[in-house]
Amino acid sequence: MISVQEIKNEEIILSDVIKWLFLSIFAGSLTGGVIAAFLLVLQNSIQWVDSLAQWKYVLLPVGFIGSIYSIQLISPQAEGHGTDKVISAIHYRAARIPFSVVPAKILSTIFTLAPGGVVGTEGPSVQIGAGFTSALAILMKFPEKERKKLVVCGVSAALSAVLGAPIGGAVFGVEVLFVGEIFYPVLLPAVISSISSYFVCTSLGLHYDLPYVVIPALSVQTMGWCILAAVFFSLICIYHIETVRFICEKIRSMKIPLLVKAMIASGILLTVSSLGMENLLGTGEEGVKSCLSGQVQPWYSCLLKSVLLAITLSAGGSGGVLTPTFYVGAAGGSLFATILGLDNGFFAALGFVACIAGAVNTPLAAVLIAVEMFGCDMAPYAGVVCIICYMLTGLRSLYPTQILIQPKSDALVLAEPQNKRSWKVKQKKVPYKRFPLSRKRVAFKSSRRHLTE
């Protein structure tokens, strides 16, 4: 017989599911509409700047200055690449995000990306979605736990709008918060809001077309190449993360005004463009499509993209880091395939998702994104590559505010239980050994015994 308490438990769960079903649909639809409008305005801005021929290069320093002042005047919290600020707000500020972040992020990102700054669209979209849902939760007077859940819905909906992968976007929004742990009660609202956002975006005219990638039949030989590629992609991820971190720290520590840094950064980007590498500017989305279609990229493209991203961010530019990372991974896969004479498109697709897993510690989301974008046949290859890349990248991340719950190795242990960043190598216990006494010691004991007798 079912007890009364069990019936009450089921009623509580059912009412909670119904409540969050409506809330997540509303939050996802609202976020999807806002992000779709933002992306369409951004696309039109980029097209308008491109139509100016040579004059468009004059707008690059103007764009950096516009990004700096739009953030300083409207909301200083909008500085940076967006997603990391949202993760920090969820962990340390009870998911309270000022609504002023939304217009500041929209303007600063358009100022940065339209003339050719090297940033992505996912970071601003995440911060915009989180800002909207945080304001909605505060307006409805939600407690902290439910406010965090609604903000995660906004994050997932924003990623779905950018990637066109609703399930992968939903899991990314949950998985990116804590490395090594997923909070399943948030998963249903995240999935519903992500799907709602996808429907709204497609109805408003956003398209998510990718080149067709030929996936080979599952074989031991192909899997062997994939394992080797995963090791290569992990090195690409380590280089990418450390390069972005190092350059950002060095430029930000320079004792010169931010406007001067913006002018220097503009000069560097314009120099790169004048040397025939204009395709490395911007988000890198067209470059990703080129890699997936099998076109060979210059060997240095995946390395130089990381440098340009760091220069843009540290000199006043505003935008995300994940979209340029897509290009770094895809170009790295193309380079790997070119060196070994393999299929460029297939390994570019693997590099694309592997760097999602390795650079921001989201292997499950990366595999789901691979399946949604390239088909079910990609699942075994993507699964192996993404997990290996995730493991070999170590404790690094493009999002420093991620909290590591479970280590990637049993050899690591928390030095301070309350500090989730205090992981260190576990000290091995040295077994106690009783060494035999020396001959002199034995002789001394023997003589002493004789004296006492």
BELKABEL-V123588 format. One record per residue. N is the residue number from 1. NEAR is the number of other ideal C-beta (glycine too) atoms within 12 Angstrom. Layout:
N|NEAR ; N|NEAR
This chain:
1|6 ; 2|9 ; 3|9 ; 4|10 ; 5|11 ; 6|12 ; 7|13 ; 8|13 ; 9|14 ; 10|15 ; 11|14 ; 12|14 ; 13|16 ; 14|14 ; 15|14 ; 16|21 ; 17|19 ; 18|17 ; 19|22 ; 20|30 ; 21|22 ; 22|20 ; 23|34 ; 24|42 ; 25|27 ; 26|29 ; 27|47 ; 28|48 ; 29|35 ; 30|32 ; 31|51 ; 32|46 ; 33|31 ; 34|38 ; 35|51 ; 36|37 ; 37|26 ; 38|41 ; 39|41 ; 40|23 ; 41|24 ; 42|38 ; 43|25 ; 44|18 ; 45|31 ; 46|31 ; 47|16 ; 48|18 ; 49|30 ; 50|23 ; 51|14 ; 52|19 ; 53|11 ; 54|14 ; 55|14 ; 56|27 ; 57|25 ; 58|16 ; 59|32 ; 60|43 ; 61|32 ; 62|27 ; 63|44 ; 64|44 ; 65|30 ; 66|33 ; 67|45 ; 68|36 ; 69|25 ; 70|32 ; 71|36 ; 72|22 ; 73|16 ; 74|27 ; 75|28 ; 76|20 ; 77|30 ; 78|41 ; 79|35 ; 80|43 ; 81|46 ; 82|51 ; 83|47 ; 84|36 ; 85|41 ; 86|48 ; 87|41 ; 88|27 ; 89|36 ; 90|42 ; 91|27 ; 92|19 ; 93|22 ; 94|20 ; 95|37 ; 96|27 ; 97|41 ; 98|25 ; 99|26 ; 100|24 ; 101|40 ; 102|39 ; 103|25 ; 104|36 ; 105|52 ; 106|40 ; 107|34 ; 108|48 ; 109|51 ; 110|37 ; 111|40 ; 112|56 ; 113|48 ; 114|39 ; 115|40 ; 116|42 ; 117|56 ; 118|51 ; 119|54 ; 120|45 ; 121|48 ; 122|50 ; 123|48 ; 124|55 ; 125|51 ; 126|58 ; 127|55 ; 128|57 ; 129|55 ; 130|54 ; 131|44 ; 132|44 ; 133|53 ; 134|43 ; 135|29 ; 136|35 ; 137|35 ; 138|24 ; 139|13 ; 140|17 ; 141|11 ; 142|26 ; 143|14 ; 144|21 ; 145|18 ; 146|29 ; 147|32 ; 148|37 ; 149|39 ; 150|48 ; 151|51 ; 152|54 ; 153|54 ; 154|56 ; 155|56 ; 156|54 ; 157|53 ; 158|57 ; 159|59 ; 160|51 ; 161|49 ; 162|49 ; 163|48 ; 164|31 ; 165|38 ; 166|39 ; 167|32 ; 168|41 ; 169|51 ; 170|44 ; 171|39 ; 172|46 ; 173|59 ; 174|38 ; 175|42 ; 176|49 ; 177|45 ; 178|27 ; 179|36 ; 180|26 ; 181|20 ; 182|26 ; 183|23 ; 184|14 ; 185|18 ; 186|37 ; 187|30 ; 188|29 ; 189|42 ; 190|49 ; 191|36 ; 192|38 ; 193|52 ; 194|51 ; 195|35 ; 196|39 ; 197|52 ; 198|38 ; 199|24 ; 200|32 ; 201|39 ; 202|21 ; 203|16 ; 204|22 ; 205|15 ; 206|29 ; 207|16 ; 208|24 ; 209|14 ; 210|30 ; 211|23 ; 212|16 ; 213|34 ; 214|22 ; 215|28 ; 216|23 ; 217|13 ; 218|18 ; 219|13 ; 220|12 ; 221|13 ; 222|26 ; 223|22 ; 224|18 ; 225|28 ; 226|42 ; 227|26 ; 228|25 ; 229|43 ; 230|41 ; 231|25 ; 232|35 ; 233|51 ; 234|36 ; 235|31 ; 236|43 ; 237|44 ; 238|29 ; 239|31 ; 240|45 ; 241|35 ; 242|24 ; 243|33 ; 244|43 ; 245|27 ; 246|21 ; 247|30 ; 248|33 ; 249|16 ; 250|18 ; 251|28 ; 252|22 ; 253|12 ; 254|17 ; 255|10 ; 256|16 ; 257|14 ; 258|25 ; 259|21 ; 260|20 ; 261|31 ; 262|36 ; 263|23 ; 264|25 ; 265|45 ; 266|38 ; 267|20 ; 268|35 ; 269|41 ; 270|29 ; 271|21 ; 272|31 ; 273|26 ; 274|16 ; 275|16 ; 276|12 ; 277|26 ; 278|25 ; 279|29 ; 280|38 ; 281|46 ; 282|43 ; 283|43 ; 284|44 ; 285|38 ; 286|26 ; 287|38 ; 288|45 ; 289|31 ; 290|26 ; 291|45 ; 292|41 ; 293|25 ; 294|25 ; 295|23 ; 296|24 ; 297|40 ; 298|23 ; 299|16 ; 300|19 ; 301|39 ; 302|43 ; 303|27 ; 304|35 ; 305|47 ; 306|40 ; 307|33 ; 308|46 ; 309|48 ; 310|38 ; 311|41 ; 312|52 ; 313|43 ; 314|39 ; 315|42 ; 316|41 ; 317|54 ; 318|50 ; 319|51 ; 320|48 ; 321|49 ; 322|50 ; 323|46 ; 324|49 ; 325|53 ; 326|46 ; 327|46 ; 328|53 ; 329|56 ; 330|50 ; 331|44 ; 332|51 ; 333|48 ; 334|43 ; 335|32 ; 336|39 ; 337|35 ; 338|26 ; 339|18 ; 340|18 ; 341|11 ; 342|29 ; 343|29 ; 344|32 ; 345|34 ; 346|39 ; 347|47 ; 348|46 ; 349|50 ; 350|56 ; 351|54 ; 352|53 ; 353|57 ; 354|53 ; 355|55 ; 356|52 ; 357|48 ; 358|46 ; 359|52 ; 360|50 ; 361|45 ; 362|46 ; 363|41 ; 364|33 ; 365|42 ; 366|53 ; 367|37 ; 368|38 ; 369|46 ; 370|45 ; 371|28 ; 372|32 ; 373|37 ; 374|32 ; 375|19 ; 376|17 ; 377|20 ; 378|37 ; 379|25 ; 380|26 ; 381|41 ; 382|47 ; 383|30 ; 384|33 ; 385|49 ; 386|48 ; 387|30 ; 388|32 ; 389|48 ; 390|38 ; 391|27 ; 392|30 ; 393|39 ; 394|24 ; 395|28 ; 396|31 ; 397|38 ; 398|44 ; 399|39 ; 400|27 ; 401|29 ; 402|31 ; 403|28 ; 404|29 ; 405|21 ; 406|19 ; 407|25 ; 408|27 ; 409|17 ; 410|10 ; 411|12 ; 412|23 ; 413|18 ; 414|19 ; 415|16 ; 416|11 ; 417|10 ; 418|9 ; 419|12 ; 420|25 ; 421|22 ; 422|17 ; 423|26 ; 424|17 ; 425|15 ; 426|14 ; 427|10 ; 428|8 ; 429|6 ; 430|6 ; 431|6 ; 432|6 ; 433|6 ; 434|6 ; 435|7 ; 436|8 ; 437|12 ; 438|10 ; 439|10 ; 440|10 ; 441|13 ; 442|13 ; 443|13 ; 444|14 ; 445|15 ; 446|15 ; 447|13 ; 448|12 ; 449|11 ; 450|10 ; 451|9 ; 452|8 ; 453|7
